[in-house]
Each structure stands twice: as structure tokens, then as C-alpha cells.
Amino acid sequence: TLWALGSKYAFTTKLDLAPGAKIVGNEIIGNVYLRPSGDPTLRSADLDLIASGLQSRGITKIQGDIISDLDGENPLSPEAKDYMAAHTSAEVSVHDSIVGDNGVIASADSSAADDEENEDVSEAGALSTFPNFSLDRNIVTITVIGGHSKGSLLGIRVSPPIASIIVVNHGKSSAPASYRVRKVGRGRHRKTIRRLLRGTMTLRVTSSGEPMDARQTIVISGQFPARAQRTYGFAIKNVPMAMAAAMKLRLQQNGIVVTGQPRVERVHIDTNSKTIAEKRTSLIDLLAYMNKHSDNYLAESMFRKLSAMQQIAATDPDERARKLMHSWLRVCNVDGTACTFIDGSGLSRGDQVTANTVVNLLASIKSRGMFELFTHTLSVAGYDGTLRNRMKGTAAQFNAHGKTGTLNGVTALAGYVTTGDGQLAAYFITMQR
């Protein structure tokens, strides 16, 4: 990703004036375009920064619509662009994607290790149909709260509040629950099991809607014990619409009146478009968080970002990402013929790589002058990230930089360490039980 986008790249979420729109006094007369570039760390609260940008201009009203523009730009870095132009005939293997549109990328799949044994645990997220759009990891959380007594309506809390997501509540409260609690197992595997003795639990929470639907409906039905609480997470289907709606809400909460509606269009980008406010996230900072916290959603988002590079000739988006990944190995003079790339996170057991490939790639990164940037993204033993609790009190503490990887029955570690005689060594360790 550093090679393809460039180390200076920053994800921008911009609010641009639409053609014909103008600023008159403290008002925008006309529509504005919301133009993100795929920042997977963007939260609803970050939209307040865009609102602040408008406030700093003295703008208090928008007489027009908030339009999510689907036609975003995805430029390759000059180095990657030149290389790909000179190697358009290179062949790579193509595999079907294992993650579909709006497929939830959780902290672990059926192959991932138990949370108790695994420090590679990241917050869940869902991939958007449109790679440039992401908000709150594309997950809406529905919290169901039992009423005060039997027969009362259920309370519902939606986070983040999104106008394009409609909640229909048919649920009712049953009698307050009582449970029988017992302990099973021993040691770290000891668990608490609760068995419901009183109170009816027939709660059903479902979501319907397609990626291009203007509305997504979540229906709540059945009975739920009074004064109890349960939380559900759903993938946001139409992320561009949700972002436009959230942008309007945040503007209004910050005192900026919006007379129009949120909507979605595909607009040919005018290079002369005027940006009136933006939120930026540095690529290197994002990659540091991704690697140090072993964040699978961010890794899948980077894979999806590479798949959106229209300059790469391929009919399948995932093939574009794989072409860029294999091209990077060739740039590094690393043999990638034994590598199979299925996804961006490595959760698929179809992903395959050899120890030599990893070590040779680490050596090439050092020789190409990317060592400082790359090691900045890795965890430091006994200090931070997924290595914060490992190797404490050893010669590796504060010395070894690495990236962890864990599946059920498999653990791996790769990175750099300085040896006792002062030599920098690249290492790759994998164990399977």
C-alpha cells in the first residue's frame, strides 16, 4: 500500500461545492458533494471536524442537498504507475474473493484463535460495496432495552443515529428474568453459564435492504425480559447514503442549517471543484494502527483500496489488488510464485506464503530505504501493540519489531531484531500444533 499510494498519501473526506453552487455571505447556495477516499478509521464524530471547517468560514446555512459522490479518484503513486505501465502483460493468479460486499469482517473467523489465547483481536467491521465509503466501520449498533414491567414497549437505542436506517419496533417486554448461574471448567477455561428460569425470550432482530436502497429497515419483534439489555450489530447496506445522512445530521447538530436532503449520485469529478472543508488521515498513521493492533478490518480495507485502482487492467476488482501485490514483490526481486493471496487480513486458510518469501521481502524493504517507515508500523516487543505483553525482561524487549499472526492451531511472528553482536536480522517464525 505504501508503494502503490505513496508514503505521503492521506485519506481525505472532503466537502466540495457542486457546479453552480456558491458562497453568499454566510450561506452556501446550491448543493455540496461529500467525497471520501476510503478512510476506514472515519467515525461519525469525525464529521464534526468538517462542520467546524464550515463554521470557521462563517457558514451557517446550506441551501441545497448533501450528495455522496460515488465517482472518487484513486491515484497510483508515480513509481507504481510507471512500473505498472511498463509491465502490463505480467500474469498473476486470480482467485475468487472470500469477502463479498457488506460481508462482516469480525475480529476472527471460524479459523481464528480463541480470544483468550489471541492478542490479534480487532473490532468488527463490514466492507462497503463502494471502497471509498466507510463510516463507523460500516456497522450500526442496535441496543434493545427491556421496559420497566411485563407488557411494556422495548426501548431501542441506535448508534450511530442514521436517517437512512429505519427501526420498526414490535417488541414487548416479558416478566423480569431470573437465572441459575453455575461455573464449569478449570483455570483460564473456567466459564460462567446462565440458564434462564423466568422471563420469556423470543426476541428477533432482523435487517433488510440492498446496497443501493435509500432505506434499510431493522425490525424488532418478540418478547424480551423487562429491565434486560442486549446489543446487536448490523452491516450498513448503503454506506454512501448513510454517510450523506450522517453528514447532514452532524452539520445541523453544529448549528448549520441544511434545507436539502441527503442523496447519492455518480458525478464526474471536476478538477476545479472547490473544497470547503475536509478531514485527513495519514496513510502511515493508519498502517501503524493496523499492524500494531493487528486490525483485520483495516487490512481488508487496504486490500479493497488497492482493488479500486482503475489504472490497473483487470475485470475483477480483487484481481487489481493481487496484481499490485505481486508487482510489489517483483519490484523487490522477491519470488512470489509460491504465494497465494486471497484476502487482505490473512484470515483465509487459502492464503499461503513461504518463510523465504517473507524474510527476503523484509530484507528488500531495508535495502530499498523503507525500513524506518515500515518498522514504524510494527509492534515493539514488551512495549506496544500485540507484542506489548511478550518477551518482557529479555534481550528482545524494546529491540524486536514484529507483526503477529494467529489462526486456530497456528501462530506466526515476523519482523526485525538486532542481534547481540549488533547485526540487524530479519526473522520469520511459524508454529502449528
VEXLUM-276037 format. One line per field, with one value per residue (C-alpha): x, y, z negated; residue in one letter; residue number from 1. Coordinates in Angstrom, 3 decimals, m for minus. Layout:
! residues N
u = (X|...)
v = (Y|...)
w = (Z|...)
r = (a|...)
k = (NUM|...)
END
This chain:
! residues 433
u = (0.000|2.873|4.319|1.002|m0.284|2.945|4.228|2.833|m0.699|m3.521|m7.121|m9.307|m13.008|m13.970|m16.994|m16.902|m19.112|m21.182|m21.002|m23.061|m23.032|m21.590|m20.976|m23.014|m22.372|m22.817|m24.769|m23.989|m26.485|m26.596|m25.605|m22.436|m20.634|m19.348|m16.192|m14.382|m11.388|m11.911|m10.654|m11.663|m10.996|m13.603|m16.173|m19.395|m17.758|m15.066|m17.725|m17.822|m14.374|m15.867|m18.661|m16.012|m14.314|m17.530|m18.017|m14.516|m15.665|m18.679|m21.133|m24.397|m26.699|m26.629|m29.495|m29.098|m28.591|m25.740|m24.708|m22.369|m20.319|m19.634|m17.060|m13.976|m10.344|m7.814|m4.399|m1.361|1.947|4.242|6.606|3.820|2.150|5.370|6.070|2.568|2.615|5.827|4.617|1.020|1.490|2.625|0.449|m0.805|m3.033|m6.610|m8.757|m12.348|m12.754|m13.739|m15.314|m18.395|m19.919|m21.036|m19.540|m18.767|m15.077|m15.027|m12.042|m11.812|m13.479|m14.020|m10.274|m9.155|m7.899|m9.905|m9.865|m8.313|m5.247|m5.135|m3.926|m4.770|m8.333|m9.759|m13.083|m15.593|m16.350|m18.136|m16.849|m18.834|m19.954|m18.164|m14.496|m14.216|m17.041|m16.641|m18.248|m18.048|m16.631|m19.942|m21.647|m24.820|m25.434|m28.968|m29.353|m32.617|m33.680|m36.476|m39.227|m39.926|m42.632|m44.259|m46.151|m44.363|m42.671|m38.990|m36.575|m34.314|m31.021|m29.347|m25.648|m24.719|m28.104|m28.568|m31.643|m31.473|m31.822|m35.391|m36.186|m39.634|m40.276|m42.978|m41.259|m42.777|m41.319|m41.866|m41.507|m38.081|m35.630|m34.111|m31.229|m29.485|m25.740|m23.064|m19.341|m17.848|m14.262|m10.992|m8.308|m8.308|m11.009|m13.442|m16.724|m19.969|m23.162|m26.525|m29.792|m32.996|m35.550|m38.157|m38.990|m39.751|m37.005|m38.324|m36.662|m35.949|m33.983|m33.661|m32.321|m33.490|m32.254|m29.845|m26.660|m28.450|m31.701|m32.373|m33.618|m32.541|m35.162|m34.453|m37.454|m37.679|m40.282|m40.989|m40.573|m37.590|m37.283|m38.054|m35.030|m32.656|m30.398|m28.875|m26.868|m26.875|m24.616|m25.633|m23.711|m24.819|m26.045|m25.961|m22.893|m22.842|m26.442|m25.687|m22.672|m24.678|m27.415|m24.868|m23.154|m26.426|m27.180|m23.741|m23.935|m27.301|m26.087|m23.271|m25.692|m25.510|m28.968|m29.333|m32.511|m31.947|m31.837|m29.060|m28.732|m26.281|m25.012|m22.138|m20.568|m17.596|m15.076|m14.238|m10.589|m11.634|m14.048|m13.656|m13.139|m14.712|m13.848|m12.050|m10.824|m7.424|m5.886|m2.249|m1.686|1.364|m0.572|m3.384|m0.940|0.753|m2.548|m3.427|m0.202|0.321|m3.237|m3.476|m6.705|m8.294|m10.898|m8.265|m6.214|m9.232|m9.933|m6.391|m6.875|m10.170|m8.449|m5.913|m8.763|m10.233|m7.203|m8.760|m5.321|m4.759|m6.177|m8.411|m12.061|m12.298|m11.543|m9.742|m7.504|m6.311|m5.208|m3.430|m1.675|m0.339|0.781|2.611|4.086|5.493|7.222|8.749|9.921|11.642|13.144|11.299|9.978|6.229|5.331|4.702|2.403|m1.382|m3.257|m6.931|m7.682|m6.043|m6.204|m4.705|m7.692|m8.367|m6.548|m6.182|m3.534|m0.108|3.451|6.904|9.370|11.940|9.469|8.781|12.437|13.517|10.767|11.848|15.454|14.344|12.324|15.535|17.642|15.049|15.196|11.706|12.952|12.139|8.633|7.830|9.196|7.155|4.064|5.282|4.749|7.710|8.323|7.316|6.128|3.125|0.623|0.109|3.672|3.158|2.998|5.592|9.345|9.426|12.688|14.575|17.118|14.257|12.295|12.309|14.503|12.401|9.870|7.250|3.865|1.861|m0.488|m2.833|m5.320|m6.623|m3.607|m1.224|0.854|3.389|5.730|7.829|9.949|13.398|15.666|19.194|21.453|23.893|26.771|24.866|23.639|20.147|18.327|15.027|13.122|10.033|8.728|5.615|4.338|1.439|0.082)
v = (0.000|2.388|1.677|1.887|5.079|6.742|7.366|10.929|9.773|10.830|9.660|12.726|13.121|16.312|18.534|20.239|22.828|21.347|23.072|26.247|26.367|29.481|31.045|34.171|35.769|33.057|30.699|28.128|28.460|25.099|21.503|20.160|16.904|14.557|12.969|10.455|8.388|5.233|6.152|3.032|4.787|7.506|7.830|9.820|12.160|12.979|14.642|17.344|18.384|19.044|21.024|23.003|23.758|25.319|27.227|28.687|30.148|31.665|29.382|28.809|27.504|25.236|25.782|22.511|18.780|16.739|14.394|11.406|11.279|7.692|8.665|9.022|9.311|6.586|7.682|5.417|6.810|7.891|4.956|2.369|3.965|3.874|0.265|m0.946|0.861|m0.963|m4.393|m4.605|m8.126|m9.707|m12.667|m13.337|m15.997|m14.978|m16.337|m15.662|m13.187|m14.698|m11.459|m10.181|m6.737|m5.837|m9.085|m8.653|m8.761|m9.728|m9.980|m13.636|m16.159|m19.868|m20.352|m17.711|m18.442|m18.128|m14.596|m15.795|m17.064|m14.480|m10.893|m10.386|m9.283|m6.310|m4.535|m5.907|m4.116|m4.651|m3.895|m1.358|m2.006|1.243|1.130|4.890|4.966|3.937|5.199|3.675|0.522|0.315|m1.171|0.137|m0.997|m1.666|m1.863|m3.405|m2.435|m4.174|m1.966|m1.499|m4.148|m7.008|m5.842|m2.502|m1.496|m2.222|0.675|0.988|2.834|3.214|4.089|5.965|7.572|7.393|8.784|6.167|3.323|2.874|0.818|m0.778|m1.873|m4.513|m5.997|m6.244|m6.804|m10.076|m10.604|m9.700|m12.525|m14.707|m17.096|m20.055|m19.480|m22.167|m22.432|m25.022|m25.837|m25.096|m22.443|m19.972|m22.001|m21.714|m20.184|m18.952|m20.458|m18.770|m20.604|m18.588|m19.685|m16.904|m14.405|m15.073|m14.599|m14.768|m11.581|m11.406|m8.566|m8.608|m6.243|m5.836|m3.681|m3.732|m1.698|0.781|1.083|4.518|2.925|m0.004|m1.392|m3.140|m4.946|m5.907|m8.445|m10.959|m10.699|m9.657|m9.685|m6.400|m4.349|m6.546|m5.265|m6.790|m5.320|m6.339|m5.179|m4.987|m4.104|m0.787|m1.687|1.660|3.309|6.327|7.177|6.646|8.962|11.714|11.406|11.415|14.463|16.374|15.413|16.468|19.792|20.514|19.485|22.001|24.809|24.687|24.548|22.224|22.767|19.898|16.128|13.507|11.555|9.620|10.315|9.359|12.620|13.159|14.905|18.452|19.177|22.752|21.741|23.908|22.064|23.959|21.550|18.226|15.583|13.964|10.723|9.960|6.607|5.835|6.508|4.236|1.442|1.784|1.287|m1.600|m3.537|m2.753|m3.770|m6.498|m4.923|m7.253|m4.740|m2.134|m4.761|m5.786|m2.103|m1.608|m4.612|m3.082|0.284|m1.380|m3.115|0.291|1.408|1.849|2.269|m1.484|m3.504|m6.200|m7.158|m8.293|m5.694|m8.197|m9.118|m5.494|m5.739|m9.042|m7.644|m4.768|m7.127|m9.455|m6.450|m5.149|m8.492|m8.282|m4.722|m6.128|m9.036|m11.467|m14.726|m14.663|m17.732|m19.743|m17.061|m17.200|m14.030|m14.473|m11.517|m8.616|m9.840|m13.317|m14.936|m17.262|m20.569|m20.244|m17.551|m19.136|m17.845|m19.324|m18.309|m17.376|m15.038|m13.171|m12.859|m11.805|m9.192|m7.810|m7.638|m5.850|m3.301|m2.495|m2.177|0.000|2.635|1.945|0.479|3.443|3.898|0.193|m0.538|2.433|0.317|m2.781|m3.662|m3.365|m6.338|m5.697|m2.193|m1.774|m3.378|m7.128|m7.640|m5.441|m8.417|m10.592|m11.027|m8.753|m8.954|m10.472|m9.087|m8.794|m6.247|m2.811|m4.450|m6.828|m5.244|m7.615|m8.471|m11.274|m13.669|m16.178|m18.822|m21.814|m24.025|m21.667|m18.741|m16.682|m13.750|m11.819|m8.679|m7.391|m7.764|m6.604|m9.478|m9.493|m8.519|m5.580|m7.162|m6.391|m9.636|m10.281|m13.221|m15.314|m17.889|m20.021|m22.867|m25.222|m27.554)
w = (0.000|m0.765|2.682|4.525|2.881|1.785|m1.735|m1.735|m0.892|m3.182|m3.141|m2.722|m3.404|m1.600|m1.276|2.144|3.756|6.614|10.023|9.845|6.066|4.451|1.081|0.478|m2.886|m5.496|m3.205|m0.547|2.274|4.056|3.443|1.844|2.629|m0.051|1.408|m0.801|0.286|m1.757|m5.232|m7.210|m10.525|m9.910|m12.697|m12.840|m15.351|m12.773|m10.639|m13.325|m12.073|m8.640|m10.275|m12.173|m8.861|m7.596|m10.838|m10.518|m7.195|m8.912|m7.098|m8.947|m6.194|m3.145|m0.730|1.136|0.844|m0.674|2.150|1.741|4.940|5.997|8.641|6.454|7.513|6.672|7.969|8.009|6.831|9.708|9.037|9.043|12.065|14.113|13.143|13.958|17.304|18.219|17.047|18.239|19.630|16.377|15.422|11.910|10.442|9.844|7.041|6.114|3.290|m0.037|m1.248|0.544|0.455|m3.055|m4.356|m8.037|m8.849|m12.506|m14.792|m13.859|m11.585|m12.145|m11.676|m14.151|m17.620|m20.823|m22.219|m25.479|m23.648|m20.879|m21.082|m17.387|m18.220|m16.348|m16.302|m13.809|m10.557|m7.253|m3.770|m1.784|1.790|2.631|1.468|0.966|m1.580|m5.200|m8.400|m11.883|m10.246|m8.386|m11.435|m13.060|m16.638|m17.878|m21.655|m22.873|m26.398|m28.257|m29.715|m33.407|m33.565|m31.682|m28.572|m28.203|m24.920|m24.417|m24.387|m21.336|m21.007|m17.576|m17.288|m15.247|m14.520|m10.735|m9.000|m6.232|m8.770|m9.972|m13.098|m13.369|m16.959|m17.540|m20.598|m24.067|m27.497|m29.317|m33.069|m34.535|m34.031|m36.711|m36.081|m37.605|m37.459|m37.605|m36.880|m34.540|m33.567|m35.282|m35.234|m32.371|m30.629|m33.552|m32.340|m33.802|m32.359|m32.949|m32.465|m32.098|m34.723|m34.464|m31.717|m28.060|m25.493|m21.902|m20.674|m16.944|m15.301|m11.500|m8.850|m5.248|m2.393|0.538|1.156|3.428|1.449|m0.007|m3.234|m5.393|m7.744|m11.037|m12.512|m16.193|m17.272|m20.024|m23.771|m25.841|m29.659|m31.429|m32.520|m30.487|m27.707|m24.584|m21.693|m18.016|m15.194|m11.517|m8.383|m6.905|m3.435|m1.616|m3.133|m0.744|m1.680|m5.361|m5.153|m3.428|m6.077|m8.904|m7.392|m7.311|m10.930|m12.162|m10.323|m11.908|m15.367|m14.921|m14.116|m10.312|m8.732|m5.719|m3.701|m1.233|m1.553|m1.635|1.601|3.778|7.311|9.565|10.693|12.986|10.776|11.833|11.045|10.384|7.627|4.558|1.283|m1.594|m4.438|m4.883|m7.317|m6.648|m7.930|m7.171|m5.445|m7.562|m10.789|m9.610|m8.706|m12.096|m13.876|m11.546|m12.122|m15.794|m16.690|m14.043|m12.803|m10.249|m9.109|m8.282|m6.430|m4.356|m3.705|m2.367|m0.084|1.053|1.620|3.924|5.754|6.622|8.671|12.098|13.709|13.224|16.115|14.631|14.867|11.250|8.530|6.286|9.216|9.307|5.680|6.307|9.371|7.299|4.524|6.931|8.753|5.484|4.890|8.375|7.700|4.612|6.625|4.378|5.816|5.269|7.318|4.149|2.722|2.816|1.867|1.074|m1.175|m2.927|m6.519|m6.186|m7.909|m4.995|m5.185|m1.413|m1.955|m1.519|m1.773|m2.397|m5.099|m2.445|m0.744|m3.984|m5.006|m1.508|m1.431|m4.823|m3.558|m0.394|m2.370|m4.274|m1.128|0.612|m2.119|m3.501|m6.767|m9.022|m7.613|m7.718|m11.204|m12.472|m11.751|m13.642|m17.290|m19.660|m21.947|m25.552|m24.714|m22.407|m20.049|m20.032|m21.358|m24.430|m26.805|m25.109|m25.652|m28.697|m30.626|m27.690|m25.231|m22.743|m24.796|m23.096|m20.433|m18.325|m15.954|m14.599|m13.218|m14.812|m13.051|m14.619|m13.488|m15.437|m15.997|m14.187|m15.429|m13.499|m14.036|m11.526|m11.636|m12.600|m15.616|m16.422|m17.454|m20.381|m18.087|m16.614|m13.373|m12.096|m11.303|m9.560|m11.016|m10.338|m12.817|m12.432|m14.561|m14.077|m16.708)
r = (t|l|w|a|l|g|s|k|y|a|f|t|t|k|l|d|l|a|p|g|a|k|i|v|g|n|e|i|i|g|n|v|y|l|r|p|s|g|d|p|t|l|r|s|a|d|l|d|l|i|a|s|g|l|q|s|r|g|i|t|k|i|q|g|d|i|i|s|d|l|d|g|e|n|p|l|s|p|e|a|k|d|y|m|a|a|h|t|s|a|e|v|s|v|h|d|s|i|v|g|d|n|g|v|i|a|s|a|d|s|s|a|a|d|d|e|e|n|e|d|v|s|e|a|g|a|l|s|t|f|p|n|f|s|l|d|r|n|i|v|t|i|t|v|i|g|g|h|s|k|g|s|l|l|g|i|r|v|s|p|p|i|a|s|i|i|v|v|n|h|g|k|s|s|a|p|a|s|y|r|v|r|k|v|g|r|g|r|h|r|k|t|i|r|r|l|l|r|g|t|m|t|l|r|v|t|s|s|g|e|p|m|d|a|r|q|t|i|v|i|s|g|q|f|p|a|r|a|q|r|t|y|g|f|a|i|k|n|v|p|m|a|m|a|a|a|m|k|l|r|l|q|q|n|g|i|v|v|t|g|q|p|r|v|e|r|v|h|i|d|t|n|s|k|t|i|a|e|k|r|t|s|l|i|d|l|l|a|y|m|n|k|h|s|d|n|y|l|a|e|s|m|f|r|k|l|s|a|m|q|q|i|a|a|t|d|p|d|e|r|a|r|k|l|m|h|s|w|l|r|v|c|n|v|d|g|t|a|c|t|f|i|d|g|s|g|l|s|r|g|d|q|v|t|a|n|t|v|v|n|l|l|a|s|i|k|s|r|g|m|f|e|l|f|t|h|t|l|s|v|a|g|y|d|g|t|l|r|n|r|m|k|g|t|a|a|q|f|n|a|h|g|k|t|g|t|l|n|g|v|t|a|l|a|g|y|v|t|t|g|d|g|q|l|a|a|y|f|i|t|m|q|r)
k = (1|2|3|4|5|6|7|8|9|10|11|12|13|14|15|16|17|18|19|20|21|22|23|24|25|26|27|28|29|30|31|32|33|34|35|36|37|38|39|40|41|42|43|44|45|46|47|48|49|50|51|52|53|54|55|56|57|58|59|60|61|62|63|64|65|66|67|68|69|70|71|72|73|74|75|76|77|78|79|80|81|82|83|84|85|86|87|88|89|90|91|92|93|94|95|96|97|98|99|100|101|102|103|104|105|106|107|108|109|110|111|112|113|114|115|116|117|118|119|120|121|122|123|124|125|126|127|128|129|130|131|132|133|134|135|136|137|138|139|140|141|142|143|144|145|146|147|148|149|150|151|152|153|154|155|156|157|158|159|160|161|162|163|164|165|166|167|168|169|170|171|172|173|174|175|176|177|178|179|180|181|182|183|184|185|186|187|188|189|190|191|192|193|194|195|196|197|198|199|200|201|202|203|204|205|206|207|208|209|210|211|212|213|214|215|216|217|218|219|220|221|222|223|224|225|226|227|228|229|230|231|232|233|234|235|236|237|238|239|240|241|242|243|244|245|246|247|248|249|250|251|252|253|254|255|256|257|258|259|260|261|262|263|264|265|266|267|268|269|270|271|272|273|274|275|276|277|278|279|280|281|282|283|284|285|286|287|288|289|290|291|292|293|294|295|296|297|298|299|300|301|302|303|304|305|306|307|308|309|310|311|312|313|314|315|316|317|318|319|320|321|322|323|324|325|326|327|328|329|330|331|332|333|334|335|336|337|338|339|340|341|342|343|344|345|346|347|348|349|350|351|352|353|354|355|356|357|358|359|360|361|362|363|364|365|366|367|368|369|370|371|372|373|374|375|376|377|378|379|380|381|382|383|384|385|386|387|388|389|390|391|392|393|394|395|396|397|398|399|400|401|402|403|404|405|406|407|408|409|410|411|412|413|414|415|416|417|418|419|420|421|422|423|424|425|426|427|428|429|430|431|432|433)
END
